[in-house]
Amino acid sequence: EHLLAGDDPLQFDPGKLDFYDRVCADAIHPITEMLRQGAPPRTTMAESGASPLLVEWVIKDLLRKGIARIQ
């Protein structure tokens, strides 16, 4: 919960994130694009237009798969 409420952007492995974007569902692309551009998770949850539960799932999935890490 601390991660999702914080203002720190995530850091990404660019190659892994590109692959993730190619294989994930279209609904996830706006979320990953906002995160890629440096939006913190909290902002992404509020402004992406996606369900906060989906945003939370995507962020946790990116962290779990080693695609993203907390700065």
JOWO-V729852 format. One record per pair of residues at least 6 apart in sequence whose C-alpha atoms are under 7 Angstrom apart, sorted by sequence separation. I is the first residue (numbers start at 1). J is the second residue. D is the distance in whole Angstrom. If there is no record, write none. Layout:
BEGIN
((I J D) (I J D))
END
This chain:
BEGIN
((62 68 5) (63 69 6) (45 52 5) (21 29 6) (35 44 7) (34 44 6) (45 55 6) (31 44 7) (31 48 6) (30 48 7) (31 55 7) (10 35 7) (9 38 5) (9 39 6) (9 40 4) (8 40 5) (9 41 7) (7 40 5) (7 42 7) (6 42 6) (4 41 5) (5 42 5) (4 42 5) (17 67 6) (16 67 6) (13 67 5) (12 67 6) (13 68 6) (12 68 4) (11 68 5) (12 69 6) (10 68 6) (11 69 5) (10 69 6) (11 70 6) (10 70 5) (11 71 6) (10 71 6) (9 71 7) (8 71 7))
END
